[in-house]
Amino acid sequence: MRFRVGIIGCGRMASTIEDEVQGLQRGGLILPYCHAGGYIEVEETEMVAACDIAENKLSTFMERWDVPRGYNDFRQLIDKEKPDILSITTRPEQHAKAMIYGAENGVKGMYAEKPLCCSLAEADAIKEAFQRNNVFLEFGPMRRNWAVYRQARQIADSGQLGAVKSALGFSGNSIGGHFLDTLLYLLDDPEPVSISGTLDELHKTEGEDNNLRFIQDTPILSALVKFDNNTSLHAAATGINGEYELVCQEGIIRIQNDGESIQVRQKSQNAYDPIEVAPIEPWSGTSQKIRELVESIKTGKPGTSNLRATMLGTEIGFGLYESHLRGGIAIQPPIPNRERWVSSW
């Protein structure tokens, strides 16, 4: 059986990001990166239709990826094509409506790009629709699907370095994308109990006076998130971009050069000595996500970038906004002001 796929949004993440990264030589990224390229690689899927309000993007996408039918309205695609899987690659302002409509009309699984949506109210509605209709989610941030990050979790899970204590992220990347999701994954997606942080300059929408509507990416200056299992997440606007540390009771795991390699140091008396770690063959995070989504539909078991993990990261992101707007104080979930709206993260 091949799973029928509909693509909603025919721009960068659906197709053309592949062209941007062709020349990259360092880091853990392996092509295909775009959604369409991933579906081509996964033999159990077949792209049957695409949708975009821009005719030129739609026609270019269909020709490039040999997609037979196109639509300008996602509802028509869902109603007529009855896809098993949807890729949601539009601007975030359009995500919630398409995802909820798909969940209510027979779609079994969705691969949704970051950010998930623009408010916690939208996130709550997506969660309710997905749970009620037994729909599976794979969320866009890819590093939890990359080989080196999986290797880091395997080392942590082995117990060789003792209990996990904290995860550290450097460079202060923006809130709603890869950064927080990667740190959450390294900690194995625990439940947050306290969220505090400070952000760089906020960009209010025109005419906004109540700190309820923002646009543009906002880097993290500092963040501390505490979890119910006594672990913690730390972020700092300094250090090497794309590097992370997982701190354990008896050692440290350092992911280097954005997933290119891993360094492990184990406690030995009063020092930390490097230990040998076998290199791991990298793979495409996009293709891995699609394979996991297919497997979820077949088995009923959520994948790594599942609905629960996605909601945790979304709650933390909006929690950092809430904390920053209150002077950096700690905020306990659930986050208030669930109508606060943030566009591109």
Wavefront OBJ file of the C-alpha trace (Angstrom):
o trace
v 0.000 0.000 0.000
v 1.224 3.495 -0.853
v 0.031 6.394 1.280
v -1.568 9.282 -0.609
v 0.118 12.622 0.138
v -1.168 16.170 -0.352
v 1.190 19.150 -0.168
v -0.296 22.406 1.159
v 2.069 25.252 0.356
v 4.484 24.882 -2.576
v 7.307 27.223 -1.602
v 10.579 26.967 0.263
v 10.147 24.044 2.666
v 8.020 22.098 0.232
v 10.536 22.398 -2.594
v 13.089 25.152 -3.083
v 15.155 24.934 0.119
v 16.851 22.030 -1.633
v 18.502 24.565 -3.937
v 19.745 26.758 -1.068
v 21.714 24.026 0.708
v 23.277 22.151 -2.217
v 26.722 23.601 -1.542
v 26.873 23.001 2.222
v 29.840 20.837 3.211
v 29.799 20.865 7.032
v 27.241 19.921 9.660
v 24.776 17.066 9.945
v 22.356 18.027 7.171
v 21.777 15.313 4.577
v 19.519 15.763 1.554
v 16.673 15.530 0.829
v 15.734 18.491 2.994
v 12.460 19.632 1.397
v 9.226 17.705 1.934
v 8.788 16.731 -1.711
v 12.282 15.268 -1.878
v 11.553 13.200 1.211
v 8.365 11.741 -0.235
v 10.219 10.810 -3.426
v 12.755 8.895 -1.320
v 10.179 7.063 0.833
v 8.652 4.419 -1.430
v 5.537 3.941 0.714
v 4.323 7.454 -0.137
v 2.988 9.045 -3.318
v 2.319 12.758 -3.836
v -1.104 12.904 -5.499
v -1.872 16.639 -5.282
v -0.551 20.027 -4.235
v -2.122 23.311 -3.185
v -0.997 26.927 -3.268
v -2.815 30.227 -3.715
v -0.001 31.397 -6.039
v -0.492 29.787 -9.453
v 3.149 30.180 -10.464
v 4.417 28.395 -7.343
v 1.844 25.650 -7.777
v 2.636 24.980 -11.435
v 6.398 25.101 -10.859
v 6.102 22.650 -7.970
v 3.892 20.245 -9.906
v 6.276 20.208 -12.857
v 9.414 19.805 -10.753
v 8.087 16.944 -8.628
v 5.718 15.329 -11.127
v 2.583 15.939 -9.045
v -0.542 15.262 -11.149
v -3.183 17.614 -9.693
v -3.193 21.109 -8.230
v -5.604 23.212 -6.156
v -5.851 26.766 -4.862
v -7.983 25.814 -1.845
v -6.748 23.232 0.681
v -10.322 22.202 1.436
v -10.852 21.110 -2.156
v -7.642 19.097 -2.098
v -8.668 17.311 1.092
v -12.270 16.728 -0.009
v -11.474 15.480 -3.523
v -8.152 13.683 -3.065
v -8.775 12.184 0.397
v -5.072 12.092 1.287
v -3.687 9.875 4.025
v -0.924 12.389 4.764
v -0.716 16.173 4.518
v 2.423 18.282 4.447
v 1.755 21.742 5.895
v 4.395 24.102 4.506
v 2.535 27.414 4.253
v 3.188 30.488 6.363
v 2.329 29.758 10.026
v -0.732 32.008 9.902
v -2.443 29.384 7.722
v -1.388 26.247 9.614
v -4.165 25.860 12.172
v -7.104 26.059 9.750
v -5.609 23.547 7.329
v -4.494 21.150 10.060
v -7.830 21.162 11.866
v -9.788 20.769 8.628
v -7.586 17.852 7.632
v -7.973 16.192 11.030
v -11.763 16.555 10.807
v -11.902 15.124 7.282
v -10.068 11.840 7.244
v -6.354 12.703 7.110
v -4.380 10.156 9.147
v -1.090 11.993 9.630
v 0.500 15.394 9.032
v 4.037 16.667 8.615
v 3.815 20.312 9.703
v 6.583 22.858 9.377
v 7.720 25.174 12.140
v 6.366 27.150 13.813
v 3.308 25.030 14.478
v 0.938 28.012 14.644
v 0.694 31.588 15.911
v -0.909 31.269 19.364
v -1.460 28.820 22.184
v -5.189 29.038 21.482
v -4.491 27.694 17.979
v -2.189 25.033 19.433
v -4.920 23.941 21.847
v -7.396 23.628 18.969
v -4.946 21.590 16.874
v -4.239 19.288 19.812
v -7.936 18.728 20.490
v -8.722 17.950 16.840
v -5.768 15.582 16.468
v -6.505 13.679 19.676
v -10.227 13.378 18.981
v -9.613 12.059 15.463
v -6.515 9.945 16.222
v -4.307 11.906 13.814
v -0.515 11.620 14.064
v 1.883 14.557 13.818
v 5.486 14.927 12.726
v 6.740 18.434 13.507
v 9.244 20.209 11.262
v 12.389 20.779 13.393
v 14.724 18.044 12.215
v 17.577 17.575 14.620
v 15.790 15.004 16.753
v 15.664 12.970 13.530
v 19.375 13.342 12.717
v 21.876 10.565 13.378
v 24.255 12.335 15.794
v 21.429 13.613 18.018
v 19.962 10.103 18.150
v 23.422 8.847 19.097
v 23.614 11.392 21.923
v 20.301 10.187 23.327
v 21.392 6.551 23.070
v 24.535 7.307 25.067
v 22.483 9.160 27.685
v 19.921 6.339 27.850
v 22.652 3.722 28.297
v 23.420 5.033 31.792
v 27.153 5.063 31.085
v 27.364 8.696 32.195
v 24.820 8.497 34.990
v 21.591 10.440 35.272
v 20.866 13.308 32.873
v 20.955 16.680 34.637
v 20.603 19.435 32.035
v 20.851 20.474 28.397
v 22.623 23.637 27.227
v 22.156 25.460 23.942
v 24.339 28.235 22.590
v 23.981 31.303 20.352
v 20.463 32.387 21.346
v 18.585 31.204 18.274
v 14.974 32.226 17.815
v 12.298 30.659 19.960
v 9.966 28.597 17.859
v 12.245 26.624 15.592
v 14.975 24.042 15.868
v 16.675 25.378 18.995
v 14.183 24.606 21.772
v 13.022 21.419 20.071
v 16.581 20.066 20.003
v 17.152 20.799 23.683
v 13.835 19.190 24.606
v 14.725 16.077 22.636
v 18.118 15.758 24.325
v 16.288 15.774 27.675
v 13.759 13.176 26.415
v 10.798 15.595 26.394
v 10.029 16.057 30.111
v 7.146 18.191 31.398
v 8.069 21.831 32.161
v 7.165 23.199 35.587
v 8.897 26.598 35.420
v 9.841 28.803 32.437
v 11.914 31.985 32.652
v 13.866 33.971 30.119
v 14.758 37.211 28.421
v 14.479 37.942 24.716
v 16.027 40.328 22.234
v 14.000 43.151 20.691
v 10.328 42.351 20.163
v 8.544 43.476 17.011
v 4.931 44.432 17.611
v 2.412 44.489 14.814
v 1.456 47.979 13.659
v -0.882 49.687 16.105
v -0.355 47.070 18.844
v -0.273 48.549 22.362
v -1.068 45.534 24.565
v 1.891 43.188 23.892
v -0.457 40.653 22.324
v 0.661 40.573 18.660
v 4.232 40.245 17.385
v 6.019 39.589 14.103
v 9.554 38.510 13.040
v 11.972 36.149 14.729
v 13.047 37.022 18.269
v 16.342 35.580 19.542
v 16.659 34.248 23.077
v 19.109 36.145 25.284
v 18.787 33.753 28.223
v 16.453 30.961 29.255
v 16.009 28.550 32.136
v 13.328 25.883 32.002
v 12.891 23.452 34.900
v 11.164 20.103 34.459
v 9.210 17.672 36.588
v 12.062 15.116 36.585
v 14.554 17.605 38.090
v 16.331 18.254 34.799
v 16.724 21.715 33.303
v 17.196 23.483 29.970
v 19.573 26.430 29.639
v 20.022 28.789 26.684
v 22.523 31.595 26.249
v 23.084 34.189 23.541
v 26.760 33.321 23.279
v 28.991 30.449 22.245
v 29.134 28.478 19.017
v 26.015 28.410 16.880
v 24.635 24.911 16.394
v 26.354 23.339 19.391
v 24.655 21.694 22.362
v 25.736 19.998 25.585
v 23.935 17.299 27.505
v 25.227 17.289 31.074
v 25.031 14.023 32.999
v 25.996 13.051 36.538
v 29.233 11.435 35.383
v 30.004 13.096 32.077
v 29.193 15.501 29.264
v 28.014 14.893 25.691
v 28.873 17.720 23.285
v 27.280 17.874 19.828
v 29.587 19.820 17.537
v 29.235 21.738 14.270
v 25.460 21.331 14.106
v 25.359 17.563 14.150
v 28.590 16.859 12.321
v 30.246 15.069 15.237
v 29.947 14.223 18.895
v 32.413 14.441 21.780
v 31.911 12.557 25.042
v 33.890 13.183 28.234
v 33.509 10.959 31.291
v 34.243 11.941 34.871
v 37.447 10.439 36.237
v 38.264 11.488 39.799
v 38.419 15.296 39.575
v 38.694 15.550 35.779
v 36.695 14.783 32.644
v 38.485 12.628 30.080
v 37.377 12.056 26.461
v 36.131 8.584 25.586
v 36.012 7.083 22.124
v 32.686 7.150 20.311
v 32.235 5.307 17.028
v 31.223 7.626 14.169
v 27.678 7.180 12.902
v 26.532 7.347 9.290
v 24.254 10.380 8.797
v 20.859 10.229 7.097
v 18.176 12.623 5.880
v 16.075 13.979 8.734
v 13.224 14.738 6.331
v 13.053 11.189 5.019
v 13.319 9.856 8.564
v 10.354 11.991 9.643
v 8.241 10.704 6.770
v 9.160 7.084 7.527
v 8.207 7.602 11.171
v 4.897 9.185 10.181
v 4.100 6.247 7.911
v 5.017 3.860 10.721
v 2.781 5.762 13.156
v -0.191 5.422 10.816
v 0.487 1.702 10.390
v 1.141 0.831 14.033
v -0.591 3.522 16.102
v 2.697 4.408 17.844
v 3.712 8.101 17.830
v 7.003 9.059 16.215
v 9.823 11.108 17.712
v 8.466 14.530 16.662
v 5.006 13.716 17.965
v 2.040 15.802 19.079
v 2.968 15.783 22.763
v 6.580 16.880 22.169
v 5.396 19.598 19.792
v 2.958 20.991 22.341
v 5.673 21.046 25.018
v 7.959 23.145 22.834
v 5.139 25.479 21.827
v 4.147 26.015 25.466
v 7.757 26.793 26.399
v 8.142 29.246 23.515
v 5.110 31.270 24.522
v 6.181 30.915 28.148
v 9.427 32.699 27.317
v 7.428 35.570 25.824
v 5.303 35.735 28.963
v 8.357 35.667 31.232
v 10.192 38.332 29.237
v 7.179 40.648 29.252
v 7.013 40.275 33.050
v 10.668 41.141 33.572
v 12.090 37.618 33.351
v 10.201 36.059 36.263
v 9.461 32.332 36.299
v 6.133 31.314 34.751
v 4.364 28.061 35.590
v 2.475 26.225 32.824
v -0.176 26.367 31.548
v 0.796 29.746 30.132
v -1.819 32.528 30.461
v -2.716 34.869 27.594
v -3.294 31.992 25.200
v -4.524 34.430 22.565
v -1.091 36.101 22.361
v -0.150 35.960 18.683
v 3.367 35.598 17.249
v 3.954 35.159 13.535
v 7.296 33.897 12.205
v 9.552 32.299 14.815
l 1 2 3 4 5 6 7 8 9 10 11 12 13 14 15 16 17 18 19 20 21 22 23 24 25 26 27 28 29 30 31 32 33 34 35 36 37 38 39 40 41 42 43 44 45 46 47 48 49 50 51 52 53 54 55 56 57 58 59 60 61 62 63 64 65 66 67 68 69 70 71 72 73 74 75 76 77 78 79 80 81 82 83 84 85 86 87 88 89 90 91 92 93 94 95 96 97 98 99 100 101 102 103 104 105 106 107 108 109 110 111 112 113 114 115 116 117 118 119 120 121 122 123 124 125 126 127 128 129 130 131 132 133 134 135 136 137 138 139 140 141 142 143 144 145 146 147 148 149 150 151 152 153 154 155 156 157 158 159 160 161 162 163 164 165 166 167 168 169 170 171 172 173 174 175 176 177 178 179 180 181 182 183 184 185 186 187 188 189 190 191 192 193 194 195 196 197 198 199 200 201 202 203 204 205 206 207 208 209 210 211 212 213 214 215 216 217 218 219 220 221 222 223 224 225 226 227 228 229 230 231 232 233 234 235 236 237 238 239 240 241 242 243 244 245 246 247 248 249 250 251 252 253 254 255 256 257 258 259 260 261 262 263 264 265 266 267 268 269 270 271 272 273 274 275 276 277 278 279 280 281 282 283 284 285 286 287 288 289 290 291 292 293 294 295 296 297 298 299 300 301 302 303 304 305 306 307 308 309 310 311 312 313 314 315 316 317 318 319 320 321 322 323 324 325 326 327 328 329 330 331 332 333 334 335 336 337 338 339 340 341 342 343 344 345
